[in-house]
Amino acid sequence: MTFTGEPTPAAGIELGGHLIPPDRSRRPARAISGPRQLLASVPIRTAGSGVQIGIPILAVEATGDLALGAMLVAVSMVPSVVAAPLVGALLDGADRPRVLMMIAAGGTAAAYAVAAGLGAVPLWLVVAALALSGLLAPFGFGGLSSFVAPPGSDARRAYALDALSYNVGGVAGPALVAAIAPLVGARWALATMAVIALGSLLAYPLLPMEPRGAERAGLLRSIGRGLAVMVTHRPLAVVTLSGTMAEFGRGIMPIAAIGIALAATGDASQSALIVAAFAVGALIGAVLEPMRPPWFSMQATMGVGFAATGLATLAAALDLGIIWTVALIGVSGLCTAAPTAAMMVLRRDLSPAAVVAQVFTVGSALRATASAAGTAVAGIMAGVPPLLLLALSGAIWLLSAAVMLAFPRRRRAIAP
């Protein structure tokens, strides 16, 4: 019986009396160029982020009903949580995963095109289209992430670029909608998002997406196996819990920003400066991350990075004036790039070959749900002083860092 401090089990993970082998490649992985990886991943994520902003604007333009816009956004998001395990199982067992990815990108683009017809087409059709886009969302987010670092490739670099892709999409999508909607209307902004989503369909053939060679099993059995690994394999469970808690803390920040802006300037729209500072900081961090030499292990990078984000957020919650708040929130965003990339490397290293995509799709869905929950909780606590609410966000980031202390320092490798 041997012991190792490496993040990947030497022979696999034992589950239910069966040995699930780690992900191994029978031949060296093809190197993925950074531009190709970004070309494939940025469009679908940009479109998804833009639609979340464009739908409420179009609802107000077409119907005058903001509540309808909020409902439609929820319709586009909630199905992804339900679909994530199924999408992961399909990708893990697929002989031609690229085909599934391309079909999903095409379906997403078509759904956004239909949604752009809100007010001109029946509402039920828009609802159905957005629900379909939610079901397909895990393909372009967690599912795509599971393929960017084939075994034997530079996983740290690949996931630093993947984190950059998420941040570029998160900034570019809303920015494009904000630029297009005032000029030609939200309908054309959504149509533009549909066209952008097609960019990923065209670029997916540029990425190597080798079948994982996972053992054939029933779909429900595959889903059960993936969820069991995420819950029972301690290192993976710790990484998942920490990443999910961090996103809950991040979800609180936009609501706190509105209160801070109102208190400081009397103008709620100034909260966009605070939210944008976080996004720009995260984007800069993601650009710099592939160039940074590794300082810590991946698990330590997660803990230190989330702690730094929490401390910067707590500093921003001090009553130093809105300029300092904006600057320190930008620093907190900057600190998120390294732990986010490290989290995805650990997901990849710790996942058995049979459930890699499930770990990514479910992990991504949990983080999206946690962010929405954080925003909802902050909304309920809207009467709390906004700086205190921001401090709560920072405290949760620190708690997510503390969770990483439970990551085992030494783990037993399971003998074949």
N, C-alpha and C positions, 0 to 999 in steps of 0.2 A: 504494500500500500504506500503510495508516494504522496508527497505534499508539494503544493506549488503556490506561488503568489501571483501567477499569471492570471489574467482575466478570463481566459478561455479554458474550459475543462479539457484535459488531455484526451479523454476518450468519449465523453458525452455526459448526458444528464440522465440519471436513473429516475424513471417515473412509472409508478404502478408495476414494478417488477421488470420493466423493459428498459433497455438502454437506448436512448435517443441520441444518435451520433451528432457530433458538432458538424458545422458546415465546412466541408473540405472540397477543394477543387482537384480534379484529376490532371489538370494542366495549369501552368502559370496563367494568371488572369491578364487579359488585355488591359493595358493602361487606358484610362478614360481621360481625354483632354478636358481641361477646365472649361473652355468655351463650349464644347459639345454638351457637357453636363448641364451647364447653365442654359444653353439654348433649348434643351429638352424640358427642363424643370421650371424655369421662370414663367413661361407663358401661361400654363395651366394654373399656377398659383397666383399670378397677377390677375387673371380673369376672375378667379374665385374671390379674391379680396375685393376687387372692384364691384362685383355684383352685390356684395353685402352692403355697400354704400349706395349703389345705384338703385336698387329695388325700392327702398323707402322714398327716395327722391321722385322716382317715377310714379309711385303710388300717390304722392301728393299732387304731382302734375296732372295725372290722368283721372284721379277720383277725388282728390281733396281729402283723403282719409289716411292719416299717418298711422293709425292703429292697424289698418290693413297692411301697410308696409312692414310694420313690426311682425305681424303674423306671417307674412310671406318670407321674411328673413328666417324666422324660426322653422318654417316648412323646409327651407333650403339647407338647414343645419342639422336638425334633429335626426333625420334618417341616416346620416353618416355614422352616428354612434351605434345604431343598430346594425348597419351593414358592415362595419369594420372587421369583425371576426370572419364573416363570410367572404369578404373580399380577400382578406389575408389567406384564408384556406384555399381559395381558388388560385391565387398566384403561386402559393407554395407547391401546389400539385399540378400546375399547368405545364404541358409539354412546350407550349409556345406562349410564354407570358407576355411577350411584346404585342402579340395580336390582341390580347385582352386589354392591355394598356391603350392601344390605339383605338379600339372600339369604345372604351370609356371616354377618351378625349373627344372623339367624334360625337358621342352621345351628350357629353357635357356642353359642347359648343351648340348643338341643336337645341338643347333645353334652354340655354341662355337666349338664343334667338327667339324662341317662343315666348319667353318671359318678357322680352322687349316689346311684345305686342299687347302688354297689359292695357286694358281700356279699349282695345280694338278687337281682341279675341275673347272668347268666353273665359270667365275667371277660373272655372274648374280646370281648363286646359293649362293656364298659367300655374295653378297649384300643382297639377300633375307633373308639369315640366320641372318645376323647382324641386319637387320631391325626388324626381329622377336624378337631378343634379346632385342632390344630397346623398343618394344611394351610390353614385359613382365617385363622389369626392375622395373616398379613401384610396382610390387608385392613384390619383395624382399627388397625393400628399404622403401619407405613411407608406403606401405601396411602392411608389417611385423611390422613396428614400431607401427601401430595402434592397434596391438593385444598384445603387451608385457606387458601392464598394465591393466588387467581387472578391472572393477569397484570394489572398496573395497580393492585393493591391494596397496602396497607401490609404488606409481607412481614415486616418486623421485628416489628411488633406481633402479626401472626398467628402467627409461630413462637415468640414469647415466650409467647403463650397456649397454643400446642401443647406447649411445654416444661412449662408449668404443668399441663396436662392429664395428661401422663405422670407428673409428680410427685404430683399428687392421687391418681391411680389407684394408683400404687405404694405410697402410704401408706394410702389408704382401704381397698383390697382386703384386705390382711392384717389391718388393724385390725378390719374388720367380721367377718372369720372368727374372729379372736381373741375378739371380744365374743360372737358367736352360738354358737360351738361349745361352750363350757362350759355354756351355758344349755339348749340343745335338741339339741346334738350336731352333729358335722361334716357329717352327711348334709343337715341343714336349712341349714347354712351354704353348702354347695355349691348347693343348690336356690335359695338367695337369690342367689347369683352368676349363676345362669341367668336369673333374673327381671331382674336388673340389666342383663345383656347385651341384653335386649330393649329397654331404654331407648334404646340407640343406633339400633336398627332404627326406632323411632318418631320419632327426632329427625333422622335423615339427610335427610328431605325439607326440613328447615329450612336445609340448607347448599347453596349453588350448587355443583354438580359438572358443569361443562360438559365435553362430549367434547373431547378435545385436537385432533381433526382430524389425527391422525398418519397418515402414509402407510400404506396397506394393504400388509402383507407377511405372509409365512408366520410362524406363531408361533415356530418355531425360529429363523428369520432375525431376528425382532424381539428375541428373547432374546439372540442372539449380538451384535446391534448394541448393545444396552444394556450388556452386560458389556464389550464392546470400548471403548465410550466411557468407562466407569468406570476402565478400566485404562490407556488410551492418552492420554486428555485430562489433561494434567499437573495443572492446578489441581484438578480433581475428584478425581483419584487422591490428591493430597496431603491434601485434606479428608477423604476416606474413610479413609486410613491413620491420620491423626491421631486421628479420632474413634474408630476401632476400638481403637487402642492405649490411649486414655484409658479405655475401658470394660474392657480387660484389667486395668489398674491398679485400677479400682474393684472388680473381682471378687475381688481379693486381700484387701480390707479386712475382710469379715465373718469370715474364718478367723483373721486376725490379732487381731480383736476378742475372739474366744473365748479365745485364749491370754493376752491382756492381762487380761481379766476373771478368769481362773483365777489368774493370778499375783498380782493385786491384792486379790481378795476370796475366792478359793477357790470361787466360784460362777459357772459358765459362763453361767447365764442372764443375768448382769449385762452380758454382751456385747450384749444387746439395746439397752442404753442408748447404746452407741457407734454401732451401726447406725442406731438411731432418730435420733440427733443428726445424722448425715449426711443422712438423709431429710428431717428437719424443716428443716435448713439449706437444702437444695436447694429445698424447697417455699417457704420464705420468699423465697429469691432469685428463684424463678419468679414469685411474686406481685409483687415489686418491679420486675422486669425491664421490663414494658411502660411503667412510669412513668419509667424512667431515660432521660435524653437520651443520644444516641449519642456516645461519646467517641472511638472508633477505627473504622477500617474493619472489615468483618466478619471478614476473615482475621486482622487484628491482634487483634480481640476473642477469637477462638478461641485464638490463641497466648498472649495475656496471661492469659486466664481459666484455661486449663489449667495454666499456670505457677503462678498464684496458688493453685490447688487443690493442686498438688504441694508447694509451699512450706509451706502450712498442714498438709498431711499429714506432711511431714518434721518440722515443729515438734511435731506430736502424738506423733511417735515418740521424742521426748526423754523421759527418765525423770523427769517432773515430777509424777506422780501421776495417778490415773484421772480425777479431776475435770477437770484441764487437758486430758487426752487427749480426753475427751468434748467439751469446749468447742471445742478446736481442730479436731476432726473436724467439728463443726457449722459452723465457719467454712469448712472445705474444701468442704462441701456447698453452702454459700451461694455460693461462687465458681463453681459449675458451671453456674448458670442462664444467664448471659450467653453463654459459649462454646457451650453446647448450642443456644440459639436461633440464634446466628450460624452454626453448622454447618448448620442446616436451611435458613436463608436462602441460604447458598452452594450447597447442593444444588439448591435451586430455581432460582437464578439461572444456575448453570452447566450445567443439564440441558437438552439439546435437547428440543423438544416431543414427539418420538417416543418418548422413553425416561424421562420425568419419574418416573412411578410406579415403574419398575424401579430407578432410582437410589435412591428412598426405601425400597422394600421390601428390596432387597439390602443397602443401607447399614444399615437397622434389624436385619436378620438377622445381619449381620457383627458388629454391636455386641453383640447378645444372645449370640452364640456366643463372642465374646471374653470377655465377663463370666463365662460358665460355665467357659471355659478358665482364666481367672485364678483362680477358686475352686478348680478341680481342681488346678492347679499349687501353690497355697497349701496345699491338703490334703496333697499329696505332701511339701511342705517343712514339715510340722507340727512337726518336731523343731527347727527354727530358732527362736531367741529371738523372741517375738512382736513386740517393738518393732522388731527388725531387719526382720521381715516387713512391718510397717507402713511402715517406711522404704523398702522395695522398692516398695511401692505408690506412695508419693510420687515416687520416682525415675522410675517409668514414666509418671506424669502429666507430669513435666518433659520426658521424652523425647517424649511426644505433642505438647507445646508446641513443642519444637525442630523437629519435623517440619514445622511451619507455616512455618519459615524457607525451606523449599523452594518455597513458593507464589510464583509469578512476580510480580515487581513490575510489569512491563510486558509485555503480551502482544499479539501481532499479531492484528489483526482480519482475518478471512478475507473477501476481496471476493466479492460475489455472482457 
